[in-house]
């Protein structure tokens, strides 16, 4: 007798049921509005009831539906930041600072890199508008346009970090440093070492930060009557730009004895040019840069740099943006954070002629 074929037992795979806010309300014997108020902090709920709700949330493994909540509150709990160059450690630290602060407030952050081009930034901003982000921290591209950015974003709140928009554009909020003062202090340090032939390599003056650093440099040199126009160079904000301008400066008939570079990547380019030309730094040429970075102490010579509190700029920008979104403040505000001159080995008194 042949064995009967084994019967097939069909089991329907059931998807696990996710607990809802209604389940939490039923478990604690309260209304849905009371549970919602406790979870969102939108109304008073007694300590005893809040404790019962929190215990029920843990027991039922309840997870709020962020999308549904966002639709109710007309918020997505999503922010964005756009920077000109994510490969630059200064901007990476700003992003990190913003993410560190906003994560604690239950916000997600989208990150964009404009690569110093308004066209790239505009595409990112248009995407943010479609995604209905709650707010944007903007470090404008070098050829950025604040008015056009405002048209793209509409009523989405914006906080500017590091760089300003154009002078005639109203700023709702900005956080950064006093670039003119920082550049003046750096130049005065070189003057204190005995330098009079001091050059500056800056970015395009279309960015207000670059223009302000040149202004601070000029202010310091005017004080001693030693400013030379041929020592003021503007170039691209990268290593190649810094190297190209440094070579042109150092091959002049009367080269400078010190170079001040207005950002960290141009400083690295200038150091490369000094080494290519066989000049000794700092014995023959002193080098001072802006935007300190973690491994500047690993180079030889160790670089003297102006340090900006990049992470704090990002954290402050995130706080200002959330305060605006959650209507804790309506005032237009600017926050200026301090810089620090990190004196190391790349600057020394000039050789006597």
Short mmCIF file of the C-alpha atoms (twelve columns), coordinates in Angstrom:
data_MODEL
# 
_entry.id   MODEL 
# 
loop_
_atom_site.group_PDB 
_atom_site.id 
_atom_site.type_symbol 
_atom_site.label_atom_id 
_atom_site.label_alt_id 
_atom_site.label_comp_id 
_atom_site.label_asym_id 
_atom_site.label_seq_id 
_atom_site.Cartn_x 
_atom_site.Cartn_y 
_atom_site.Cartn_z 
_atom_site.pdbx_PDB_model_num 
ATOM 1   C CA . UNK A 1   0.000  0.000   0.000   1 
ATOM 2   C CA . UNK A 2   1.585  3.194   -1.118  1 
ATOM 3   C CA . UNK A 3   1.830  5.951   1.510   1 
ATOM 4   C CA . UNK A 4   -0.569 8.817   1.280   1 
ATOM 5   C CA . UNK A 5   0.984  11.989  0.000   1 
ATOM 6   C CA . UNK A 6   1.778  14.387  2.782   1 
ATOM 7   C CA . UNK A 7   -0.876 17.000  3.082   1 
ATOM 8   C CA . UNK A 8   0.252  20.532  2.505   1 
ATOM 9   C CA . UNK A 9   -0.538 22.963  5.224   1 
ATOM 10  C CA . UNK A 10  -0.770 26.449  3.922   1 
ATOM 11  C CA . UNK A 11  0.043  29.051  6.520   1 
ATOM 12  C CA . UNK A 12  -0.818 32.622  5.888   1 
ATOM 13  C CA . UNK A 13  2.038  34.860  6.863   1 
ATOM 14  C CA . UNK A 14  0.672  37.612  8.990   1 
ATOM 15  C CA . UNK A 15  2.336  40.929  9.074   1 
ATOM 16  C CA . UNK A 16  2.926  42.143  12.592  1 
ATOM 17  C CA . UNK A 17  0.362  44.691  13.663  1 
ATOM 18  C CA . UNK A 18  1.944  48.004  14.579  1 
ATOM 19  C CA . UNK A 19  0.549  49.625  17.672  1 
ATOM 20  C CA . UNK A 20  -1.352 52.831  17.048  1 
ATOM 21  C CA . UNK A 21  -1.961 55.859  19.206  1 
ATOM 22  C CA . UNK A 22  -5.488 54.485  19.699  1 
ATOM 23  C CA . UNK A 23  -3.989 51.340  21.285  1 
ATOM 24  C CA . UNK A 24  -1.926 53.453  23.658  1 
ATOM 25  C CA . UNK A 25  -4.975 55.518  24.607  1 
ATOM 26  C CA . UNK A 26  -7.013 52.336  25.255  1 
ATOM 27  C CA . UNK A 27  -4.244 50.863  27.414  1 
ATOM 28  C CA . UNK A 28  -4.061 53.855  29.732  1 
ATOM 29  C CA . UNK A 29  -7.753 54.711  29.706  1 
ATOM 30  C CA . UNK A 30  -7.279 58.168  28.235  1 
ATOM 31  C CA . UNK A 31  -8.353 60.023  25.124  1 
ATOM 32  C CA . UNK A 32  -6.264 60.089  21.961  1 
ATOM 33  C CA . UNK A 33  -5.868 63.857  22.337  1 
ATOM 34  C CA . UNK A 34  -4.391 63.375  25.830  1 
ATOM 35  C CA . UNK A 35  -1.859 60.841  24.543  1 
ATOM 36  C CA . UNK A 36  -1.005 63.117  21.614  1 
ATOM 37  C CA . UNK A 37  -0.508 66.079  23.953  1 
ATOM 38  C CA . UNK A 38  1.818  64.029  26.163  1 
ATOM 39  C CA . UNK A 39  3.903  62.764  23.252  1 
ATOM 40  C CA . UNK A 40  4.149  66.104  21.447  1 
ATOM 41  C CA . UNK A 41  4.274  68.399  24.469  1 
ATOM 42  C CA . UNK A 42  1.453  70.511  23.081  1 
ATOM 43  C CA . UNK A 43  -0.691 70.686  26.227  1 
ATOM 44  C CA . UNK A 44  -0.572 69.989  29.948  1 
ATOM 45  C CA . UNK A 45  -0.720 66.347  31.024  1 
ATOM 46  C CA . UNK A 46  -0.282 65.320  34.665  1 
ATOM 47  C CA . UNK A 47  2.946  63.616  35.688  1 
ATOM 48  C CA . UNK A 48  1.092  60.452  36.687  1 
ATOM 49  C CA . UNK A 49  -0.717 60.177  33.344  1 
ATOM 50  C CA . UNK A 50  2.455  60.999  31.425  1 
ATOM 51  C CA . UNK A 51  4.254  58.151  33.229  1 
ATOM 52  C CA . UNK A 52  1.424  55.713  32.360  1 
ATOM 53  C CA . UNK A 53  1.564  56.797  28.718  1 
ATOM 54  C CA . UNK A 54  5.340  56.384  28.532  1 
ATOM 55  C CA . UNK A 55  5.055  52.903  30.079  1 
ATOM 56  C CA . UNK A 56  2.355  51.916  27.568  1 
ATOM 57  C CA . UNK A 57  4.438  53.237  24.668  1 
ATOM 58  C CA . UNK A 58  7.354  51.045  25.773  1 
ATOM 59  C CA . UNK A 59  5.182  47.979  26.374  1 
ATOM 60  C CA . UNK A 60  3.326  48.229  23.071  1 
ATOM 61  C CA . UNK A 61  6.450  49.262  21.110  1 
ATOM 62  C CA . UNK A 62  4.509  52.212  19.748  1 
ATOM 63  C CA . UNK A 63  6.289  54.340  17.178  1 
ATOM 64  C CA . UNK A 64  4.737  57.654  16.110  1 
ATOM 65  C CA . UNK A 65  3.949  57.995  12.419  1 
ATOM 66  C CA . UNK A 66  6.206  60.944  11.542  1 
ATOM 67  C CA . UNK A 67  4.614  61.384  8.123   1 
ATOM 68  C CA . UNK A 68  1.081  61.587  9.526   1 
ATOM 69  C CA . UNK A 69  2.209  63.861  12.336  1 
ATOM 70  C CA . UNK A 70  3.986  66.069  9.819   1 
ATOM 71  C CA . UNK A 71  0.830  66.414  7.769   1 
ATOM 72  C CA . UNK A 72  -1.153 67.395  10.866  1 
ATOM 73  C CA . UNK A 73  1.414  69.899  12.100  1 
ATOM 74  C CA . UNK A 74  2.371  70.997  8.564   1 
ATOM 75  C CA . UNK A 75  5.953  70.029  9.366   1 
ATOM 76  C CA . UNK A 76  8.171  67.245  8.072   1 
ATOM 77  C CA . UNK A 77  10.832 67.455  10.814  1 
ATOM 78  C CA . UNK A 78  13.337 67.601  7.975   1 
ATOM 79  C CA . UNK A 79  15.953 70.328  7.634   1 
ATOM 80  C CA . UNK A 80  18.651 70.902  5.046   1 
ATOM 81  C CA . UNK A 81  22.065 72.483  4.775   1 
ATOM 82  C CA . UNK A 82  23.864 73.416  1.572   1 
ATOM 83  C CA . UNK A 83  27.605 74.169  1.627   1 
ATOM 84  C CA . UNK A 84  30.058 75.151  -1.127  1 
ATOM 85  C CA . UNK A 85  32.554 72.293  -0.697  1 
ATOM 86  C CA . UNK A 86  32.016 69.173  1.425   1 
ATOM 87  C CA . UNK A 87  35.604 68.063  0.815   1 
ATOM 88  C CA . UNK A 88  36.740 71.090  2.843   1 
ATOM 89  C CA . UNK A 89  36.978 70.063  6.512   1 
ATOM 90  C CA . UNK A 90  35.683 73.476  7.615   1 
ATOM 91  C CA . UNK A 91  32.323 72.946  5.925   1 
ATOM 92  C CA . UNK A 92  32.223 69.281  6.961   1 
ATOM 93  C CA . UNK A 93  32.512 70.413  10.583  1 
ATOM 94  C CA . UNK A 94  29.676 72.928  10.132  1 
ATOM 95  C CA . UNK A 95  27.486 70.104  8.809   1 
ATOM 96  C CA . UNK A 96  28.497 67.839  11.693  1 
ATOM 97  C CA . UNK A 97  27.687 70.530  14.248  1 
ATOM 98  C CA . UNK A 98  24.245 71.122  12.762  1 
ATOM 99  C CA . UNK A 99  23.464 67.402  12.643  1 
ATOM 100 C CA . UNK A 100 24.617 66.908  16.250  1 
ATOM 101 C CA . UNK A 101 22.290 69.628  17.502  1 
ATOM 102 C CA . UNK A 102 19.244 68.885  15.369  1 
ATOM 103 C CA . UNK A 103 19.320 65.114  15.959  1 
ATOM 104 C CA . UNK A 104 18.648 65.751  19.651  1 
ATOM 105 C CA . UNK A 105 15.569 67.752  18.606  1 
ATOM 106 C CA . UNK A 106 14.324 64.846  16.414  1 
ATOM 107 C CA . UNK A 107 15.055 66.523  13.063  1 
ATOM 108 C CA . UNK A 108 16.560 64.826  10.021  1 
ATOM 109 C CA . UNK A 109 19.104 66.801  7.970   1 
ATOM 110 C CA . UNK A 110 19.608 66.638  4.202   1 
ATOM 111 C CA . UNK A 111 23.043 67.770  2.992   1 
ATOM 112 C CA . UNK A 112 23.873 69.399  -0.352  1 
ATOM 113 C CA . UNK A 113 27.193 70.406  -1.939  1 
ATOM 114 C CA . UNK A 114 26.953 73.289  -4.433  1 
ATOM 115 C CA . UNK A 115 30.622 72.971  -5.510  1 
ATOM 116 C CA . UNK A 116 30.745 76.780  -5.457  1 
ATOM 117 C CA . UNK A 117 28.195 76.983  -8.290  1 
ATOM 118 C CA . UNK A 118 24.833 78.699  -7.979  1 
ATOM 119 C CA . UNK A 119 23.396 76.453  -10.696 1 
ATOM 120 C CA . UNK A 120 24.134 73.379  -8.543  1 
ATOM 121 C CA . UNK A 121 22.790 75.063  -5.425  1 
ATOM 122 C CA . UNK A 122 19.598 76.117  -7.201  1 
ATOM 123 C CA . UNK A 123 18.848 72.508  -8.214  1 
ATOM 124 C CA . UNK A 124 19.285 71.401  -4.604  1 
ATOM 125 C CA . UNK A 125 17.073 74.197  -3.267  1 
ATOM 126 C CA . UNK A 126 14.350 73.326  -5.772  1 
ATOM 127 C CA . UNK A 127 14.457 69.720  -4.577  1 
ATOM 128 C CA . UNK A 128 14.179 70.908  -0.965  1 
ATOM 129 C CA . UNK A 129 11.083 72.929  -1.811  1 
ATOM 130 C CA . UNK A 130 9.477  69.858  -3.358  1 
ATOM 131 C CA . UNK A 131 10.388 67.799  -0.275  1 
ATOM 132 C CA . UNK A 132 8.710  70.402  1.947   1 
ATOM 133 C CA . UNK A 133 11.645 70.766  4.316   1 
ATOM 134 C CA . UNK A 134 10.950 72.846  7.404   1 
ATOM 135 C CA . UNK A 135 14.029 75.058  7.048   1 
ATOM 136 C CA . UNK A 136 17.414 75.520  5.377   1 
ATOM 137 C CA . UNK A 137 20.871 76.509  6.565   1 
ATOM 138 C CA . UNK A 138 22.593 78.104  3.603   1 
ATOM 139 C CA . UNK A 139 26.276 78.765  2.972   1 
ATOM 140 C CA . UNK A 140 25.875 80.454  -0.424  1 
ATOM 141 C CA . UNK A 141 27.964 79.487  -3.430  1 
ATOM 142 C CA . UNK A 142 30.528 82.073  -4.503  1 
ATOM 143 C CA . UNK A 143 28.307 83.182  -7.374  1 
ATOM 144 C CA . UNK A 144 25.123 82.724  -5.351  1 
ATOM 145 C CA . UNK A 145 22.093 84.960  -5.620  1 
ATOM 146 C CA . UNK A 146 20.090 85.589  -2.444  1 
ATOM 147 C CA . UNK A 147 17.084 87.037  -4.252  1 
ATOM 148 C CA . UNK A 148 16.821 84.061  -6.594  1 
ATOM 149 C CA . UNK A 149 17.281 81.668  -3.664  1 
ATOM 150 C CA . UNK A 150 14.421 83.393  -1.831  1 
ATOM 151 C CA . UNK A 151 12.200 82.965  -4.887  1 
ATOM 152 C CA . UNK A 152 13.003 79.244  -5.007  1 
ATOM 153 C CA . UNK A 153 12.434 78.604  -1.293  1 
ATOM 154 C CA . UNK A 154 9.428  80.870  -0.839  1 
ATOM 155 C CA . UNK A 155 8.400  81.035  2.819   1 
ATOM 156 C CA . UNK A 156 10.787 78.304  4.021   1 
ATOM 157 C CA . UNK A 157 12.906 79.761  6.878   1 
ATOM 158 C CA . UNK A 158 16.594 80.280  6.085   1 
ATOM 159 C CA . UNK A 159 19.597 80.780  8.364   1 
ATOM 160 C CA . UNK A 160 22.871 81.859  6.773   1 
ATOM 161 C CA . UNK A 161 26.091 80.355  8.149   1 
ATOM 162 C CA . UNK A 162 29.649 81.614  7.586   1 
ATOM 163 C CA . UNK A 163 28.842 83.614  4.452   1 
ATOM 164 C CA . UNK A 164 26.393 86.482  4.112   1 
ATOM 165 C CA . UNK A 165 24.003 87.013  1.242   1 
ATOM 166 C CA . UNK A 166 24.334 90.174  -0.814  1 
ATOM 167 C CA . UNK A 167 24.509 93.429  1.126   1 
ATOM 168 C CA . UNK A 168 21.063 94.606  -0.031  1 
ATOM 169 C CA . UNK A 169 19.304 91.342  0.873   1 
ATOM 170 C CA . UNK A 170 17.505 91.266  4.244   1 
ATOM 171 C CA . UNK A 171 18.979 88.577  6.504   1 
ATOM 172 C CA . UNK A 172 16.530 86.782  8.769   1 
ATOM 173 C CA . UNK A 173 19.372 85.101  10.677  1 
ATOM 174 C CA . UNK A 174 23.130 84.647  10.299  1 
ATOM 175 C CA . UNK A 175 25.912 83.060  12.357  1 
ATOM 176 C CA . UNK A 176 29.639 83.351  11.694  1 
ATOM 177 C CA . UNK A 177 32.706 85.327  12.726  1 
ATOM 178 C CA . UNK A 178 34.030 88.872  12.361  1 
ATOM 179 C CA . UNK A 179 36.135 88.175  9.278   1 
ATOM 180 C CA . UNK A 180 37.570 91.682  9.007   1 
ATOM 181 C CA . UNK A 181 38.731 91.684  12.613  1 
ATOM 182 C CA . UNK A 182 40.185 88.159  12.376  1 
ATOM 183 C CA . UNK A 183 42.140 89.070  9.218   1 
ATOM 184 C CA . UNK A 184 43.358 92.324  10.754  1 
ATOM 185 C CA . UNK A 185 44.598 90.490  13.871  1 
ATOM 186 C CA . UNK A 186 46.375 87.884  11.732  1 
ATOM 187 C CA . UNK A 187 48.066 90.567  9.643   1 
ATOM 188 C CA . UNK A 188 49.070 92.496  12.758  1 
ATOM 189 C CA . UNK A 189 50.702 89.342  14.082  1 
ATOM 190 C CA . UNK A 190 52.880 89.202  10.959  1 
ATOM 191 C CA . UNK A 191 53.639 92.908  11.391  1 
ATOM 192 C CA . UNK A 192 54.674 92.235  15.005  1 
ATOM 193 C CA . UNK A 193 57.261 89.761  13.723  1 
ATOM 194 C CA . UNK A 194 58.791 92.544  11.603  1 
ATOM 195 C CA . UNK A 195 57.147 91.862  8.228   1 
ATOM 196 C CA . UNK A 196 56.258 94.816  6.010   1 
ATOM 197 C CA . UNK A 197 55.993 93.081  2.629   1 
ATOM 198 C CA . UNK A 198 52.889 91.010  3.349   1 
ATOM 199 C CA . UNK A 199 50.739 89.510  0.596   1 
ATOM 200 C CA . UNK A 200 47.226 88.112  0.768   1 
ATOM 201 C CA . UNK A 201 45.705 85.368  -1.364  1 
ATOM 202 C CA . UNK A 202 41.933 85.656  -1.150  1 
ATOM 203 C CA . UNK A 203 38.925 84.131  -2.818  1 
ATOM 204 C CA . UNK A 204 36.697 86.002  -5.271  1 
ATOM 205 C CA . UNK A 205 35.526 89.289  -3.758  1 
ATOM 206 C CA . UNK A 206 31.983 88.378  -4.845  1 
ATOM 207 C CA . UNK A 207 31.785 86.572  -1.501  1 
ATOM 208 C CA . UNK A 208 31.479 88.983  1.400   1 
ATOM 209 C CA . UNK A 209 33.661 86.837  3.653   1 
ATOM 210 C CA . UNK A 210 36.567 87.129  1.181   1 
ATOM 211 C CA . UNK A 211 36.004 90.872  0.775   1 
ATOM 212 C CA . UNK A 212 35.947 91.374  4.544   1 
ATOM 213 C CA . UNK A 213 39.190 89.449  5.034   1 
ATOM 214 C CA . UNK A 214 40.893 91.627  2.442   1 
ATOM 215 C CA . UNK A 215 39.446 94.672  4.212   1 
ATOM 216 C CA . UNK A 216 40.919 93.577  7.553   1 
ATOM 217 C CA . UNK A 217 44.300 92.898  5.938   1 
ATOM 218 C CA . UNK A 218 44.297 96.358  4.328   1 
ATOM 219 C CA . UNK A 219 43.263 98.019  7.564   1 
ATOM 220 C CA . UNK A 220 46.265 96.561  9.387   1 
ATOM 221 C CA . UNK A 221 48.739 97.579  6.658   1 
ATOM 222 C CA . UNK A 222 47.328 101.082 6.279   1 
ATOM 223 C CA . UNK A 223 48.142 101.570 9.940   1 
ATOM 224 C CA . UNK A 224 51.855 101.247 9.153   1 
ATOM 225 C CA . UNK A 225 51.705 102.744 5.656   1 
ATOM 226 C CA . UNK A 226 52.882 99.549  3.992   1 
ATOM 227 C CA . UNK A 227 50.102 98.391  1.670   1 
ATOM 228 C CA . UNK A 228 51.035 97.318  -1.864  1 
ATOM 229 C CA . UNK A 229 48.300 96.576  -4.415  1 
ATOM 230 C CA . UNK A 230 50.431 94.030  -6.262  1 
ATOM 231 C CA . UNK A 231 50.431 91.897  -3.116  1 
ATOM 232 C CA . UNK A 232 46.640 91.488  -3.139  1 
ATOM 233 C CA . UNK A 233 45.662 88.393  -5.120  1 
ATOM 234 C CA . UNK A 234 42.236 86.896  -5.754  1 
ATOM 235 C CA . UNK A 235 41.837 83.377  -7.028  1 
ATOM 236 C CA . UNK A 236 39.837 80.185  -6.846  1 
ATOM 237 C CA . UNK A 237 39.161 78.800  -3.375  1 
ATOM 238 C CA . UNK A 238 41.189 75.616  -3.863  1 
ATOM 239 C CA . UNK A 239 44.752 74.285  -3.720  1 
ATOM 240 C CA . UNK A 240 45.429 75.002  -7.381  1 
ATOM 241 C CA . UNK A 241 44.353 78.623  -6.969  1 
ATOM 242 C CA . UNK A 242 46.517 79.071  -3.882  1 
ATOM 243 C CA . UNK A 243 49.544 77.515  -5.564  1 
ATOM 244 C CA . UNK A 244 49.179 79.589  -8.738  1 
ATOM 245 C CA . UNK A 245 48.890 82.883  -6.872  1 
ATOM 246 C CA . UNK A 246 51.770 82.027  -4.517  1 
ATOM 247 C CA . UNK A 247 54.085 81.249  -7.446  1 
ATOM 248 C CA . UNK A 248 53.242 84.575  -9.081  1 
ATOM 249 C CA . UNK A 249 53.906 86.412  -5.826  1 
ATOM 250 C CA . UNK A 250 57.191 84.682  -5.049  1 
ATOM 251 C CA . UNK A 251 58.625 85.140  -8.539  1 
ATOM 252 C CA . UNK A 252 58.186 88.917  -8.519  1 
ATOM 253 C CA . UNK A 253 61.265 91.135  -8.585  1 
ATOM 254 C CA . UNK A 254 60.493 92.119  -5.001  1 
ATOM 255 C CA . UNK A 255 58.561 89.220  -3.484  1 
ATOM 256 C CA . UNK A 256 56.725 89.380  -0.168  1 
ATOM 257 C CA . UNK A 257 58.311 88.025  2.997   1 
ATOM 258 C CA . UNK A 258 54.978 86.721  4.294   1 
ATOM 259 C CA . UNK A 259 51.789 85.368  2.708   1 
ATOM 260 C CA . UNK A 260 48.380 85.361  4.353   1 
ATOM 261 C CA . UNK A 261 45.937 82.904  2.727   1 
ATOM 262 C CA . UNK A 262 42.244 83.493  3.323   1 
ATOM 263 C CA . UNK A 263 41.171 79.837  3.513   1 
ATOM 264 C CA . UNK A 264 42.688 76.454  4.351   1 
ATOM 265 C CA . UNK A 265 42.823 74.836  0.890   1 
ATOM 266 C CA . UNK A 266 44.579 77.875  -0.610  1 
ATOM 267 C CA . UNK A 267 47.037 77.704  2.319   1 
ATOM 268 C CA . UNK A 268 47.905 74.134  1.361   1 
ATOM 269 C CA . UNK A 269 48.356 75.219  -2.255  1 
ATOM 270 C CA . UNK A 270 50.652 78.070  -1.197  1 
ATOM 271 C CA . UNK A 271 52.740 75.688  0.931   1 
ATOM 272 C CA . UNK A 272 53.081 73.355  -2.048  1 
ATOM 273 C CA . UNK A 273 54.242 76.281  -4.226  1 
ATOM 274 C CA . UNK A 274 56.810 77.356  -1.608  1 
ATOM 275 C CA . UNK A 275 58.229 73.838  -1.548  1 
ATOM 276 C CA . UNK A 276 58.251 73.566  -5.356  1 
ATOM 277 C CA . UNK A 277 60.228 76.812  -5.594  1 
ATOM 278 C CA . UNK A 278 62.726 75.536  -3.037  1 
ATOM 279 C CA . UNK A 279 61.975 78.319  -0.530  1 
ATOM 280 C CA . UNK A 280 62.388 77.615  3.159   1 
ATOM 281 C CA . UNK A 281 59.307 78.217  5.302   1 
ATOM 282 C CA . UNK A 282 59.411 80.124  7.584   1 
ATOM 283 C CA . UNK A 283 63.054 81.192  7.238   1 
ATOM 284 C CA . UNK A 284 62.619 82.723  3.769   1 
ATOM 285 C CA . UNK A 285 58.840 83.080  3.578   1 
ATOM 286 C CA . UNK A 286 56.249 83.041  6.379   1 
ATOM 287 C CA . UNK A 287 52.848 81.484  5.736   1 
ATOM 288 C CA . UNK A 288 49.642 82.122  7.692   1 
ATOM 289 C CA . UNK A 289 46.238 80.669  6.810   1 
ATOM 290 C CA . UNK A 290 42.540 80.894  7.638   1 
ATOM 291 C CA . UNK A 291 40.223 78.019  8.701   1 
ATOM 292 C CA . UNK A 292 42.338 75.720  10.861  1 
ATOM 293 C CA . UNK A 293 42.023 71.982  10.271  1 
ATOM 294 C CA . UNK A 294 42.835 68.875  12.312  1 
ATOM 295 C CA . UNK A 295 46.003 67.769  10.529  1 
ATOM 296 C CA . UNK A 296 47.627 71.190  10.108  1 
ATOM 297 C CA . UNK A 297 49.899 70.180  12.997  1 
ATOM 298 C CA . UNK A 298 51.077 67.111  11.065  1 
ATOM 299 C CA . UNK A 299 52.600 69.201  8.265   1 
ATOM 300 C CA . UNK A 300 56.134 70.553  8.396   1 
ATOM 301 C CA . UNK A 301 56.259 73.317  9.266   1 
ATOM 302 C CA . UNK A 302 53.189 73.153  11.475  1 
ATOM 303 C CA . UNK A 303 50.869 75.792  10.056  1 
ATOM 304 C CA . UNK A 304 49.910 78.970  11.888  1 
ATOM 305 C CA . UNK A 305 46.176 79.358  11.252  1 
ATOM 306 C CA . UNK A 306 43.127 81.411  12.182  1 
ATOM 307 C CA . UNK A 307 40.684 78.973  13.771  1 
ATOM 308 C CA . UNK A 308 36.956 79.423  13.314  1 
ATOM 309 C CA . UNK A 309 34.595 77.471  15.617  1 
ATOM 310 C CA . UNK A 310 33.131 75.530  12.689  1 
ATOM 311 C CA . UNK A 311 31.214 72.941  14.707  1 
ATOM 312 C CA . UNK A 312 29.760 75.649  16.945  1 
ATOM 313 C CA . UNK A 313 28.692 77.631  13.856  1 
ATOM 314 C CA . UNK A 314 26.764 74.578  12.652  1 
ATOM 315 C CA . UNK A 315 25.189 73.919  16.048  1 
ATOM 316 C CA . UNK A 316 24.175 77.567  16.460  1 
ATOM 317 C CA . UNK A 317 22.705 77.691  12.953  1 
ATOM 318 C CA . UNK A 318 20.672 74.562  13.706  1 
ATOM 319 C CA . UNK A 319 19.395 76.021  16.975  1 
ATOM 320 C CA . UNK A 320 18.455 79.341  15.353  1 
ATOM 321 C CA . UNK A 321 16.617 77.528  12.562  1 
ATOM 322 C CA . UNK A 322 14.609 75.297  14.914  1 
ATOM 323 C CA . UNK A 323 13.784 78.275  17.139  1 
ATOM 324 C CA . UNK A 324 12.371 80.037  14.084  1 
ATOM 325 C CA . UNK A 325 10.409 76.987  12.896  1 
ATOM 326 C CA . UNK A 326 8.928  76.300  16.328  1 
ATOM 327 C CA . UNK A 327 8.160  80.001  16.759  1 
ATOM 328 C CA . UNK A 328 10.312 80.510  19.832  1 
ATOM 329 C CA . UNK A 329 11.736 83.639  18.250  1 
ATOM 330 C CA . UNK A 330 10.628 86.017  15.506  1 
ATOM 331 C CA . UNK A 331 13.466 88.489  15.710  1 
ATOM 332 C CA . UNK A 332 16.039 88.821  12.996  1 
ATOM 333 C CA . UNK A 333 19.268 87.868  14.654  1 
ATOM 334 C CA . UNK A 334 22.961 87.650  13.941  1 
ATOM 335 C CA . UNK A 335 25.441 85.786  16.095  1 
ATOM 336 C CA . UNK A 336 29.162 86.522  15.888  1 
ATOM 337 C CA . UNK A 337 31.433 83.859  17.355  1 
ATOM 338 C CA . UNK A 338 35.097 84.374  18.333  1 
ATOM 339 C CA . UNK A 339 38.129 83.255  16.328  1 
ATOM 340 C CA . UNK A 340 41.526 82.191  17.630  1 
ATOM 341 C CA . UNK A 341 44.988 82.623  16.132  1 
ATOM 342 C CA . UNK A 342 46.783 79.273  16.426  1 
ATOM 343 C CA . UNK A 343 50.460 80.246  16.466  1 
ATOM 344 C CA . UNK A 344 52.683 77.382  15.347  1 
ATOM 345 C CA . UNK A 345 55.864 77.134  13.227  1 
ATOM 346 C CA . UNK A 346 55.152 78.587  9.778   1 
ATOM 347 C CA . UNK A 347 55.774 82.240  10.683  1 
ATOM 348 C CA . UNK A 348 59.042 83.847  11.751  1 
ATOM 349 C CA . UNK A 349 60.780 87.253  11.536  1 
ATOM 350 C CA . UNK A 350 61.874 88.120  7.965   1 
ATOM 351 C CA . UNK A 351 65.467 87.732  6.864   1 
ATOM 352 C CA . UNK A 352 67.355 90.966  7.034   1 
ATOM 353 C CA . UNK A 353 68.084 92.372  3.536   1 
# 
